[in-house]
Amino acid sequence: MLKVWNMALVILTYGLSIFGTFLTRSGVVSSVHAFAESSLGTYFLLYLAVALGIAVTLLIKRLPQLQSDHRLESVLSRESSFLFNNLFLVGIMFAVLWGTLFPIVSEALRGVKISVAAPFFNQVNVPLGLALLLLAGICPLIAWRKASARNLRHNFLYPLTLSLVATAALYIGGIRHIVALLALSVCLFVFGTIVLEFYRGTRARRASQGGSVGQALVSLVRRNRQRYGGYIIHFGVVLIFVGLTGSSAYQLEQDIVLRPGERAQVGPFTLQYDQLTHRVQATHETFQATVQVTRSGRPLTTLYPEKRLYFAQNQPTTEVALRTSLWEDLYVILAGFEPSRLATFKVFVNPLVSWLWMGGLVMVLGTLIAIWPERRAPRTLRQRTAVTATARMGQGDLGC
Protein backbone atom coordinates (compact mmCIF):
# COMPACT_ATOMS: atom_id res chain seq x y z
CA MET A 1 0.00 0.00 0.00
CA LEU A 2 2.83 2.43 0.79
CA LYS A 3 5.27 1.80 -2.04
CA VAL A 4 5.42 5.41 -3.24
CA TRP A 5 5.55 6.66 0.33
CA ASN A 6 8.42 4.30 1.20
CA MET A 7 10.43 5.31 -1.87
CA ALA A 8 9.90 8.99 -1.05
CA LEU A 9 11.15 8.38 2.50
CA VAL A 10 14.22 6.54 1.21
CA ILE A 11 15.07 9.45 -1.10
CA LEU A 12 14.42 12.01 1.64
CA THR A 13 16.56 10.12 4.15
CA TYR A 14 19.56 9.99 1.86
CA GLY A 15 19.13 13.59 0.77
CA LEU A 16 18.92 14.87 4.34
CA SER A 17 22.01 12.88 5.32
CA ILE A 18 23.99 14.63 2.59
CA PHE A 19 22.40 17.98 3.49
CA GLY A 20 23.32 17.60 7.16
CA THR A 21 26.91 16.84 6.17
CA PHE A 22 26.89 19.94 3.95
CA LEU A 23 25.67 22.15 6.80
CA THR A 24 28.52 21.20 9.10
CA ARG A 25 31.36 20.68 6.62
CA SER A 26 30.69 23.93 4.82
CA GLY A 27 30.60 25.95 8.04
CA VAL A 28 27.02 27.15 7.50
CA VAL A 29 26.22 25.78 10.97
CA SER A 30 28.79 26.25 13.72
CA SER A 31 30.29 22.85 14.43
CA VAL A 32 33.55 21.26 15.50
CA HIS A 33 33.31 19.28 12.25
CA ALA A 34 33.30 22.37 10.02
CA PHE A 35 36.14 22.88 7.53
CA ALA A 36 37.61 26.38 7.59
CA GLU A 37 37.84 28.20 4.25
CA SER A 38 36.92 25.24 2.11
CA SER A 39 34.95 25.02 -1.14
CA LEU A 40 33.76 21.53 -0.21
CA GLY A 41 30.25 22.80 0.50
CA THR A 42 29.71 23.68 -3.16
CA TYR A 43 30.49 20.12 -4.23
CA PHE A 44 28.09 18.75 -1.61
CA LEU A 45 25.28 20.96 -2.94
CA LEU A 46 25.96 19.99 -6.55
CA TYR A 47 26.02 16.29 -5.66
CA LEU A 48 22.82 16.65 -3.62
CA ALA A 49 21.04 18.42 -6.49
CA VAL A 50 22.08 15.76 -9.02
CA ALA A 51 21.18 12.85 -6.71
CA LEU A 52 17.74 14.29 -5.87
CA GLY A 53 17.06 15.15 -9.53
CA ILE A 54 17.81 11.59 -10.68
CA ALA A 55 15.88 9.99 -7.80
CA VAL A 56 12.76 12.15 -8.23
CA THR A 57 12.81 11.65 -12.00
CA LEU A 58 12.95 7.87 -11.63
CA LEU A 59 10.21 7.96 -8.99
CA ILE A 60 7.86 9.96 -11.27
CA LYS A 61 8.68 7.78 -14.27
CA ARG A 62 7.91 4.58 -12.38
CA LEU A 63 4.80 5.76 -10.54
CA PRO A 64 2.50 3.39 -12.50
CA GLN A 65 4.56 0.41 -11.33
CA LEU A 66 4.44 1.57 -7.72
CA GLN A 67 0.69 2.12 -7.49
CA SER A 68 -1.21 -0.19 -5.16
CA ASP A 69 -4.60 -1.77 -5.73
CA HIS A 70 -5.43 -1.58 -2.05
CA ARG A 71 -6.70 1.43 -0.11
CA LEU A 72 -7.22 2.22 3.55
CA GLU A 73 -10.66 0.99 4.50
CA SER A 74 -10.83 2.45 8.00
CA VAL A 75 -8.98 4.79 10.32
CA LEU A 76 -9.27 2.12 13.00
CA SER A 77 -7.03 -0.46 11.34
CA ARG A 78 -3.47 -1.65 11.54
CA GLU A 79 -2.72 -0.15 8.12
CA SER A 80 -3.68 3.33 9.32
CA SER A 81 -1.59 2.93 12.47
CA PHE A 82 1.46 2.27 10.25
CA LEU A 83 0.65 5.43 8.30
CA PHE A 84 0.24 7.53 11.46
CA ASN A 85 3.54 6.15 12.73
CA ASN A 86 5.24 7.38 9.56
CA LEU A 87 3.56 10.79 9.79
CA PHE A 88 4.68 11.30 13.38
CA LEU A 89 8.27 10.39 12.47
CA VAL A 90 8.20 12.81 9.55
CA GLY A 91 6.82 15.47 11.90
CA ILE A 92 9.74 14.95 14.28
CA MET A 93 12.14 15.11 11.33
CA PHE A 94 10.64 18.40 10.14
CA ALA A 95 10.79 19.92 13.64
CA VAL A 96 14.49 19.05 13.97
CA LEU A 97 15.21 20.31 10.44
CA TRP A 98 13.37 23.59 11.00
CA GLY A 99 14.99 24.15 14.38
CA THR A 100 18.40 23.59 12.80
CA LEU A 101 17.79 25.89 9.82
CA PHE A 102 15.86 28.66 11.61
CA PRO A 103 18.98 30.58 12.78
CA ILE A 104 20.26 30.56 9.19
CA VAL A 105 16.90 31.65 7.76
CA SER A 106 16.43 34.41 10.35
CA GLU A 107 19.93 35.76 9.72
CA ALA A 108 19.40 35.74 5.95
CA LEU A 109 16.00 37.47 6.09
CA ARG A 110 16.34 39.84 9.06
CA GLY A 111 20.06 40.07 9.67
CA VAL A 112 19.59 38.73 13.20
CA LYS A 113 20.68 35.21 14.10
CA ILE A 114 18.05 33.77 16.45
CA SER A 115 19.20 30.54 18.08
CA VAL A 116 16.77 27.71 18.79
CA ALA A 117 17.32 26.03 22.15
CA ALA A 118 16.11 22.81 23.75
CA PRO A 119 12.66 24.12 24.85
CA PHE A 120 11.52 24.38 21.22
CA PHE A 121 12.48 20.79 20.43
CA ASN A 122 10.91 19.54 23.67
CA GLN A 123 7.61 21.31 23.04
CA VAL A 124 7.29 19.82 19.58
CA ASN A 125 8.91 16.41 19.89
CA VAL A 126 7.66 15.30 23.31
CA PRO A 127 3.98 15.07 22.20
CA LEU A 128 4.97 13.42 18.93
CA GLY A 129 7.23 10.98 20.78
CA LEU A 130 4.43 10.03 23.18
CA ALA A 131 2.09 9.52 20.22
CA LEU A 132 4.67 7.19 18.65
CA LEU A 133 4.94 5.25 21.90
CA LEU A 134 1.16 4.94 22.09
CA LEU A 135 1.08 3.54 18.57
CA ALA A 136 3.68 0.95 19.61
CA GLY A 137 1.02 -0.45 21.93
CA ILE A 138 -1.96 -0.04 19.62
CA CYS A 139 -0.52 -1.24 16.31
CA PRO A 140 0.23 -4.92 17.16
CA LEU A 141 -3.21 -5.52 18.68
CA ILE A 142 -5.51 -3.71 16.28
CA ALA A 143 -7.11 -5.67 13.46
CA TRP A 144 -6.21 -5.45 9.78
CA ARG A 145 -8.55 -3.61 7.37
CA LYS A 146 -11.11 -2.54 9.99
CA ALA A 147 -11.27 -3.00 13.75
CA SER A 148 -14.62 -3.77 15.32
CA ALA A 149 -15.84 -2.61 18.73
CA ARG A 150 -15.53 -6.17 19.99
CA ASN A 151 -11.91 -6.36 18.80
CA LEU A 152 -11.01 -3.10 20.51
CA ARG A 153 -12.69 -4.13 23.75
CA HIS A 154 -11.11 -7.57 23.73
CA ASN A 155 -7.57 -6.34 23.09
CA PHE A 156 -7.37 -3.07 25.00
CA LEU A 157 -9.62 -3.45 28.05
CA TYR A 158 -6.98 -4.96 30.36
CA PRO A 159 -4.00 -2.80 29.26
CA LEU A 160 -6.12 0.35 29.53
CA THR A 161 -7.38 -0.65 32.98
CA LEU A 162 -3.82 -1.38 34.13
CA SER A 163 -2.69 2.00 32.84
CA LEU A 164 -5.49 3.94 34.55
CA VAL A 165 -5.15 2.16 37.89
CA ALA A 166 -1.35 2.45 37.94
CA THR A 167 -1.50 6.12 36.91
CA ALA A 168 -3.91 6.84 39.76
CA ALA A 169 -1.53 5.07 42.16
CA LEU A 170 1.40 7.15 40.87
CA TYR A 171 -0.60 10.34 41.35
CA ILE A 172 -1.53 9.38 44.89
CA GLY A 173 2.11 8.44 45.48
CA GLY A 174 3.19 12.01 44.77
CA ILE A 175 3.96 12.23 41.03
CA ARG A 176 2.24 15.48 40.02
CA HIS A 177 4.31 16.43 36.96
CA ILE A 178 1.65 16.35 34.21
CA VAL A 179 3.93 15.39 31.30
CA ALA A 180 5.73 12.76 33.39
CA LEU A 181 2.43 11.31 34.57
CA LEU A 182 1.12 11.17 31.00
CA ALA A 183 4.34 9.56 29.73
CA LEU A 184 4.32 6.92 32.47
CA SER A 185 0.65 6.22 31.78
CA VAL A 186 1.40 5.57 28.10
CA CYS A 187 4.39 3.41 29.07
CA LEU A 188 2.19 1.31 31.34
CA PHE A 189 -0.41 0.91 28.59
CA VAL A 190 2.17 -0.31 26.07
CA PHE A 191 3.70 -2.61 28.67
CA GLY A 192 0.24 -4.06 29.33
CA THR A 193 -0.34 -4.78 25.64
CA ILE A 194 3.03 -6.56 25.39
CA VAL A 195 2.37 -8.69 28.46
CA LEU A 196 -1.11 -9.53 27.16
CA GLU A 197 0.29 -10.72 23.83
CA PHE A 198 2.88 -12.95 25.51
CA TYR A 199 0.26 -14.30 27.91
CA ARG A 200 -2.23 -15.20 25.20
CA GLY A 201 0.40 -16.77 22.97
CA THR A 202 1.94 -18.79 25.81
CA ARG A 203 -1.47 -20.01 26.96
CA ALA A 204 -2.41 -21.11 23.43
CA ARG A 205 0.93 -22.85 22.93
CA ARG A 206 0.64 -24.65 26.24
CA ALA A 207 -2.91 -25.75 25.47
CA SER A 208 -1.86 -27.24 22.12
CA GLN A 209 1.51 -28.76 23.08
CA GLY A 210 1.46 -29.05 26.86
CA GLY A 211 4.57 -28.62 28.98
CA SER A 212 5.47 -25.94 31.49
CA VAL A 213 4.93 -22.20 31.12
CA GLY A 214 8.63 -21.64 30.44
CA GLN A 215 8.73 -24.30 27.72
CA ALA A 216 5.63 -22.88 26.08
CA LEU A 217 7.08 -19.36 26.17
CA VAL A 218 10.38 -20.45 24.60
CA SER A 219 8.55 -22.44 21.93
CA LEU A 220 6.30 -19.45 21.20
CA VAL A 221 9.19 -17.07 20.66
CA ARG A 222 11.17 -19.65 18.66
CA ARG A 223 8.28 -20.27 16.26
CA ASN A 224 7.43 -16.55 15.84
CA ARG A 225 10.78 -14.82 16.17
CA GLN A 226 10.01 -11.74 14.13
CA ARG A 227 6.73 -11.04 15.87
CA TYR A 228 7.82 -11.56 19.47
CA GLY A 229 11.27 -10.12 18.84
CA GLY A 230 9.40 -7.00 17.78
CA TYR A 231 7.43 -7.04 21.04
CA ILE A 232 10.69 -7.27 22.99
CA ILE A 233 11.99 -4.26 21.05
CA HIS A 234 8.82 -2.38 22.00
CA PHE A 235 9.49 -3.24 25.63
CA GLY A 236 12.98 -1.79 25.27
CA VAL A 237 11.44 1.41 23.89
CA VAL A 238 9.16 1.54 26.95
CA LEU A 239 12.17 1.31 29.28
CA ILE A 240 13.90 4.11 27.34
CA PHE A 241 10.85 6.35 27.66
CA VAL A 242 10.68 5.67 31.40
CA GLY A 243 14.35 6.66 31.69
CA LEU A 244 13.81 9.81 29.61
CA THR A 245 10.79 10.75 31.70
CA GLY A 246 12.60 10.41 35.01
CA SER A 247 15.83 12.09 33.92
CA SER A 248 14.13 15.06 32.23
CA ALA A 249 11.20 15.71 34.58
CA TYR A 250 12.93 15.13 37.91
CA GLN A 251 16.55 16.08 37.30
CA LEU A 252 18.00 18.00 40.24
CA GLU A 253 20.91 20.43 39.86
CA GLN A 254 22.49 22.27 42.78
CA ASP A 255 25.65 24.27 43.46
CA ILE A 256 27.14 23.96 46.94
CA VAL A 257 30.13 25.67 48.60
CA LEU A 258 31.78 23.75 51.45
CA ARG A 259 34.77 23.89 53.70
CA PRO A 260 36.53 20.68 54.78
CA GLY A 261 34.30 18.88 57.28
CA GLU A 262 31.06 20.59 56.18
CA ARG A 263 28.11 18.81 54.64
CA ALA A 264 25.11 19.68 52.45
CA GLN A 265 21.83 18.06 51.50
CA VAL A 266 21.17 17.51 47.78
CA GLY A 267 17.90 15.74 47.15
CA PRO A 268 17.94 12.44 49.06
CA PHE A 269 21.75 12.52 49.46
CA THR A 270 23.96 14.08 52.11
CA LEU A 271 27.40 15.10 50.84
CA GLN A 272 30.28 15.70 53.25
CA TYR A 273 33.45 17.33 51.94
CA ASP A 274 36.46 15.85 53.76
CA GLN A 275 39.63 17.11 52.09
CA LEU A 276 41.35 18.39 48.96
CA THR A 277 44.46 16.53 47.84
CA HIS A 278 47.14 17.89 45.48
CA ARG A 279 49.29 15.53 43.39
CA VAL A 280 51.86 16.23 40.67
CA GLN A 281 52.39 13.61 37.96
CA ALA A 282 54.52 13.43 34.83
CA THR A 283 51.95 14.99 32.46
CA HIS A 284 49.61 16.90 34.78
CA GLU A 285 48.81 17.99 38.30
CA THR A 286 45.64 16.90 40.04
CA PHE A 287 43.43 18.49 42.68
CA GLN A 288 41.18 15.77 44.06
CA ALA A 289 38.31 16.28 46.53
CA THR A 290 37.09 13.53 48.84
CA VAL A 291 33.31 13.53 49.29
CA GLN A 292 31.43 11.10 51.55
CA VAL A 293 27.90 10.29 50.36
CA THR A 294 25.18 9.10 52.74
CA ARG A 295 21.44 8.59 52.43
CA SER A 296 19.14 8.71 55.46
CA GLY A 297 22.23 8.37 57.65
CA ARG A 298 23.43 5.24 55.83
CA PRO A 299 26.87 5.43 54.14
CA LEU A 300 26.67 4.80 50.39
CA THR A 301 30.02 5.56 48.80
CA THR A 302 33.01 7.90 48.60
CA LEU A 303 33.40 10.04 45.48
CA TYR A 304 36.57 11.71 44.21
CA PRO A 305 35.86 14.56 41.77
CA GLU A 306 38.99 16.09 40.26
CA LYS A 307 40.44 19.10 38.51
CA ARG A 308 43.43 18.36 36.27
CA LEU A 309 45.88 20.76 34.63
CA TYR A 310 47.86 19.24 31.76
CA PHE A 311 51.22 20.90 31.24
CA ALA A 312 51.31 20.59 27.44
CA GLN A 313 47.90 22.17 26.79
CA ASN A 314 47.89 24.40 29.89
CA GLN A 315 44.14 23.89 30.15
CA PRO A 316 42.16 22.58 33.13
CA THR A 317 39.91 19.56 32.71
CA THR A 318 37.24 18.15 34.97
CA GLU A 319 36.91 14.52 36.04
CA VAL A 320 33.33 13.85 37.10
CA ALA A 321 32.68 11.54 40.05
CA LEU A 322 29.68 9.29 39.50
CA ARG A 323 27.58 6.98 41.60
CA THR A 324 25.06 5.03 39.52
CA SER A 325 22.18 2.84 40.67
CA LEU A 326 18.95 1.44 39.30
CA TRP A 327 16.93 4.46 40.46
CA GLU A 328 19.21 7.47 40.05
CA ASP A 329 22.68 8.65 39.12
CA LEU A 330 24.62 11.08 41.30
CA TYR A 331 27.15 13.32 39.54
CA VAL A 332 29.59 15.42 41.60
CA ILE A 333 31.79 17.97 39.82
CA LEU A 334 34.58 19.94 41.44
CA ALA A 335 33.75 23.33 39.89
CA GLY A 336 36.42 25.35 41.72
CA PHE A 337 38.44 25.79 44.90
CA GLU A 338 40.44 28.36 46.82
CA PRO A 339 43.82 28.18 48.61
CA SER A 340 41.92 27.92 51.90
CA ARG A 341 40.51 24.58 50.61
CA LEU A 342 37.05 26.11 50.21
CA ALA A 343 35.50 24.16 47.34
CA THR A 344 32.56 24.68 45.01
CA PHE A 345 30.71 21.61 43.77
CA LYS A 346 28.10 21.23 41.06
CA VAL A 347 25.86 18.28 41.86
CA PHE A 348 23.35 16.55 39.59
CA VAL A 349 20.80 13.90 40.58
CA ASN A 350 19.45 12.25 37.42
CA PRO A 351 16.72 9.66 38.10
CA LEU A 352 16.31 6.48 36.05
CA VAL A 353 19.28 7.00 33.71
CA SER A 354 20.13 3.29 33.99
CA TRP A 355 16.77 2.49 32.42
CA LEU A 356 17.99 4.08 29.18
CA TRP A 357 20.89 1.62 29.05
CA MET A 358 18.64 -1.31 29.98
CA GLY A 359 16.19 -0.33 27.27
CA GLY A 360 18.98 -0.23 24.70
CA LEU A 361 20.17 -3.70 25.70
CA VAL A 362 16.62 -5.07 25.55
CA MET A 363 16.22 -3.60 22.05
CA VAL A 364 19.46 -5.31 20.97
CA LEU A 365 18.16 -8.60 22.40
CA GLY A 366 14.84 -8.24 20.57
CA THR A 367 16.63 -7.42 17.33
CA LEU A 368 18.84 -10.50 17.62
CA ILE A 369 15.80 -12.69 18.23
CA ALA A 370 13.93 -11.17 15.28
CA ILE A 371 16.78 -11.54 12.76
CA TRP A 372 18.13 -14.89 13.98
CA PRO A 373 17.98 -17.32 11.02
CA GLU A 374 15.43 -20.08 11.13
CA ARG A 375 16.68 -23.58 11.73
CA ARG A 376 15.84 -25.82 8.80
CA ALA A 377 15.19 -29.46 9.39
CA PRO A 378 17.53 -31.74 7.38
CA ARG A 379 15.94 -33.56 4.50
CA THR A 380 15.60 -37.31 4.73
CA LEU A 381 16.99 -39.61 2.07
CA ARG A 382 13.49 -40.22 0.69
CA GLN A 383 12.85 -36.46 0.37
CA ARG A 384 16.17 -35.87 -1.40
CA THR A 385 15.45 -38.75 -3.80
CA ALA A 386 11.99 -37.35 -4.61
CA VAL A 387 13.39 -33.87 -5.26
CA THR A 388 16.11 -35.30 -7.57
CA ALA A 389 13.61 -37.38 -9.50
CA THR A 390 11.30 -34.42 -9.98
CA ALA A 391 14.18 -32.30 -11.26
CA ARG A 392 15.18 -34.99 -13.77
CA MET A 393 11.61 -35.31 -14.99
CA GLY A 394 11.49 -31.57 -15.51
CA GLN A 395 14.74 -31.67 -17.50
CA GLY A 396 13.34 -34.49 -19.62
CA ASP A 397 10.18 -32.53 -20.39
CA LEU A 398 12.26 -29.50 -21.37
CA GLY A 399 14.38 -31.71 -23.65
CA CYS A 400 11.30 -33.10 -25.42
N, C-alpha and C positions, 0 to 999 in steps of 0.2 A: 504493500500500500504506500510506502514512503520512499520509493526508489529515488524520485527527483529530489525530495527533501534530504535524503542521505547523501546524495552526490553533491548537493549544494553545501552541506555541512563539511564534507571532506575538502572541497575547494576552499571554503572560508577558513577552515582550520589551518591549512597549509599557507594560505595567503597572510593570515594574521601572524603566524610564526615568523615569516619573512619580514613582515612589517614591524613586529616587535624588535627584531634584530636590527632593522634599519634605524629605529628610533634611538636605540642605545649606541650603536656603533658610529652613527653619524654625528652624535653629540646633540641631537635635537632635544632629547631628554637628558637631564643631568644624571650621570651614572658612572660608577667606577669602571665600567666596561667600555666607555666611550673612547674613540680614537681621536686624538688631537690633530687638527689641521689635516684631515684626510678626505679624499674625494670618493671614499668607498661608498658613502651613502648614495651617490648618484647611480652607481652600478646596482645597488640593491633595489632602487626604485625602478630602474629599467628592467631588471630581471623580474620584479614583481608584476609590472605592467604586462610584460610578454607572457608570463605564466598564467595570469588571470585571463588575459585575452584568449589564449589557446583553450583554457579549460572551459570558459563560458561559451565559446564558440562550439566546442564539441558537445557541451551539455544541450545547447539549443538545437543543434543538428540532430541529436539522438533522442529528443523528447518523445517522439512516437514510440520508440522502443522501450522507454522507461515508464510509460503510462500504465496504470493499474486498472484492472477491471472491477476491483472492489472499492467500496466507499464506506465511510463511517456510518453505521446504522443508528448509533445512540451515543450520547455523551457519557452515559453510564455503561462503559464497556472497557475492556482491557486495552483495546486499540486506542481509544481516546486518552487513556492514562499514559500510554507511551508518548502520544503527541504532546500532552501537557508537560510531561517530563522534559521533552526536547525544548519546548517553548520557555520553560523556566531556566534551563541551562543557557539558552541564547540570551535571555534577559540578563542573567548574571554576567555573561560575556560582554554585552553591550554596556552595562553599568561600569565594568572595569575599564573597557576601552574609552568610554566617554570621560571617566574620571582621570585617566592617563592623559588624554588629549586636551582636556579643558584648559589647563594652563597655557598650552601652545596656542589654542584658538583665541583665548582672551587676550594674550599678548599681541597676536597678529591683528585683531580687530580693534582693540581699545588701547593698546600700548601698555597695558597693566597686566603683569603676570599674577594670576590668582591661583594659588595652590589649593589642591583638593586633599583634605586630610582623611583620617580614618573614619570620623563620624559619617561622612557621606556614604562610604562603602558599606558601613554597618547598617545605616538606615535603609538602603536599597537591598542589600544582599541577605540580611538576616531573614526578612519575611520570605524571600524567594528560596533560601536554603531550607527553612522550615516546611515550605510547601513541597519541596523535593523530598524531604524526609517523610512527610505524610504520604506521598505517592509511593514511597518504598514499601509502606505497609498496605496500601490499598491495591496496588497493581497486581501482586501475585494472587490475591483472593477474589478479585472481581471477575465476572464471567466474560467470555468472548462475545462479540457481536452486540449483545444487549443483556444487561443484568436485571433480573426481576427483583421485586420486593422481598420475595422469599429467600433468594440468593444473598441479598444484602443482609437480611436479618440473621440468616444462618451463619454467615462468615464473620460478621463484625460485631455481633451482640456481646460476646465475651471479651474481646479485646477492648471495645469501647467502655464496657463496664469497669474493667480493670483500670483503664486510664483515668476514668472519672473518680473512682474510689481512691486510687493512689494519689491523684492530684489533690483531692480534698484532704487526705492525710498529710501531704507535704505542706499545704496551706496552714493547717492546724499546727503542724510542727514548727512553723515560723518562717517558711519561705514565702516572702511577700513580693519579691521582684517579679513583675508581671511577665516580662519576656522570658525570664528563666523558668517561671512556672509553666508558661505555655510550651516552651521547648521540652521540658521534662515530661509534660503531658503527652506530647506527640511521640517522644521517645518510648514512653510506656505503651502507647497504642501500637507502635510498630513492633516492639518486643512481644506484645501479646499476640499479634498476628503470626509472628515467626514461631512462637511456642505452640500455637494452635495447629499450625501446619505440620510441625514435627510430631505432635501428639496424635493427630488424625492418621498420618502416614504410618507411624509406629504401631498404632492399634490395629490398622487394617493389615499390616504385614504380619503381625503376631497372630491375628485371627486366621489368616490363610496358611501360614507356615508353622505356627507354634514357636516354642522356644521362649527364652527370657526377654525382658524389655531391652536389655543391652544388645542382644543378638539381633532382635528385630530392628533396632535403630541402626546398627551397623549395616545390615542387609538393605535397609531402606536407602541409606545414603549411597551405598555401593551400586545399587541398581539405578539410581537417579542422581548421578553425580552433578550434572550441570544444574539441575533444579535446586537441590539442597545445598550445593556449594554456593549458589547465588543467595540462598537464605542466610547462610553463614556470613557472607559478605555484607548483607544488609544488617546483620547483628553487629558486625564491626563498625559500620557507619553509625549505628545507634550509640555505641560506646564513644566514638569520636565526638558526636554531638553532645553527649553528657559531659565529656571533658571540656569542650569549648564553652558550654553553658556555665560550668563552675568556674573556669579560669577567667572568663570575661565578665561575668556578672558579680562575682564575689572576690575579685582580686583585691588585695590589701597592700597599700604602699605607704611606708612611713619612714621619715628621717629622724634619727635619734642621735644625741650628742652625750657621750658618757666619759667619765673619768675612770681610771682603773678601780675596780671594786664596786662600781655602780651598776644598777640594773634597770631595765625598762620593759614594759609590757607591750607586745605587738600582737594583736589578735589573741589567739589562745596560748601564745608562747611568751615565756619570760627569758630575756636575754641579759646575761651578766658579762660585762667586759672585764677580763682579768688583767691582761698585760699586753704590751706591744714590744715585739722582739725585732731587733735589727741584725741582719746577716749580710755579709759581703761574700759573693761568689765570683768565679772567674769571669762570667759574662755580664752579671748584673748584681745589684744589691736589692735586698728584700726587706720590707717592713710588714711583719705578720702580726695580726691581732688574734688573741685567744678569747673566744666567746663561748660561755657555757649556756646551753639551751635546756630549759625545763618546761614542763607542762603540768599545771595543777600540782606543783611541788615535786613532781617526779622527774628525775634527770633523764634526758633524751639522748643528747650527744654533745660533742665539742666541735665547734667550727673554727676554721682558721682562714679568714679572708686576708688577702694580701694586696700590697702595692709593690710593683717591681719597676726598677729603673735600669734599662739596658744601656750599657756604656756606648755601644756602637751607634744606636739610633738616638740616644739621649732623650727618650720619650718614656713617660710612665705608662704602665699597663696595669690592669686590674684583674686579679684572680678571684672569681666569685666562689664563695663557700656555699655549698648546697646540701640540704637534707631533704631527701625525697621519701615519700610514703604513698600508700594507696589513696589517701584522702587529700593530701596537700603537699606542696613543695615549699620549702623555706629557703629563700635566697638572702644571703647577707653579704653586702658589699662594703668594703672599707673605702669610703668616699674621700676622706682626708684626715689629717692628724696634725697636732702641734708639738713643739719640743717638750711641752709639759706632759705629753702622753694623752692629752685630751683628743678623743677620736670621734669622727662623725661617720655614722653608718647609715646606709640606705638598705631598708629591709622590705622584701616582697614576700607575701604569702599568697601563693597561687593554688587554689583548690583543684583537685581532680585532673592535674596535668598527666598523671600516669595513665589515666583512662584513654588519652589520645594514643599513647604508645601501645596499649593493649588492643585498642580498636584497629590500629594498623596491622598488628600481628594476626589478629583474627581475620582481617581481610586477606592477608597473604595466605592463611590457611584455607579459607574458602576458595580462593583462586586456584590453589594447588589441587584441591578436591575437584573443582569444576573442570580443569583442563587435563587431569590425569587420564592417560589413555586407557581405553577399555581393554579388558583382558579377554582375548579370544580363545575359545575352546579349541584344542587341536582336533583336526579332522581324523576320523577313523580310516582304516584301510579301505573299507567298503565305500565311504564317501569319496575318497580320493579316486578310486577306480571308476565310480559313476561319473565324476566330473571329467576324467580323462576320456572316457568313452563318449560322453556327450560332445566334447570338443572335437574328437575325431570324426563323429558323425556330421558335425557342422562343416568340417573341412571337406568331407566327401561330397556333401550337398553343393558346396561352393564349386568344387571341381567339376561336377556334372553340369 
